[in-house]
Amino acid sequence: MDNPSPKQQIKALLEELMEEGEQYLPYKIKSSPLKNFHQPQQELDLLYQQVKNCQSCKLAATRKNLVFGEGNANANLVMVGEAPGADEDATGKPFVGRAGKLLTDIITKGMELSRDEIFICNVLKCRPPLNRDPEKDEIDACMGILQKQLEIINPKVICTLGRFSAFVLLGKGKKLGDYRGKVHFYRNIPVVVTYHPSALLRNPNLKRPTWDDVKIILRIMSGDDPNQIGYW
């Protein structure tokens, strides 16, 4: 008789133990558990592949590049702007013009983070002609992408830059003042609303209240309960 295999030996031993009254819990690994792990970067990459040639609205005909967003797929902070401008359309990267440089200063000098540590994107992924306001059909076409990005990353806090992105995510209010100074929530994720960097370029006096908003973002990222922060 052939020598029993290790598997047969183990089975025989278990059967012997059961005959003697011992109990055991059989188990079987059906597939690698790694396949069930949440892998944000891979999921974002897949999402990008699915939408990079999007033709869902009229902006597809005029764009140079779809601006998906960039940064850390495991970020604690996601910043959401309105729509790409000319520089972003040309490069395919978010916030790279003058407003982008100012945003980088806020992140690196104010927050003492790098852009690589957070995720930056816009509501719209394509540039509206002449930087006009986004239209409803364009918002509808892009909203699913933004929602999926936020679902994948699941940050500790979202920072909306300007009135438009705040309105799209929170669905209330008409002007920036209706949102600022209070923590809101989007699908249980805290949202802090602040000024768009382009507004700061037009009015440097807005830098001080923007810094007040940034301090709240940092508090939430550090573990403060957003429900206990109140107004500022």
Secondary structure, DSSP 4 states (H G I P E B T S, - for coil): -PPPPHHHHHHHHHHHHHHTT---------S-GGGGS--HHHHHHHHHHHHTT--SSGGGGT-SS----EE-TT-SEEEEES---HHHHHHS-SS-SHHHHHHHHIIIIIS---GGGSEEEES-SSPPGGGPPPPHHHHHHHHHHHHHHHHHH--SEEEEESHHHHHHHH---SSGGGTTTB-EEETTEEEEEE--HHHHHH-GGGHHHHHHHHHHHHHHHTT--GGGT-B-
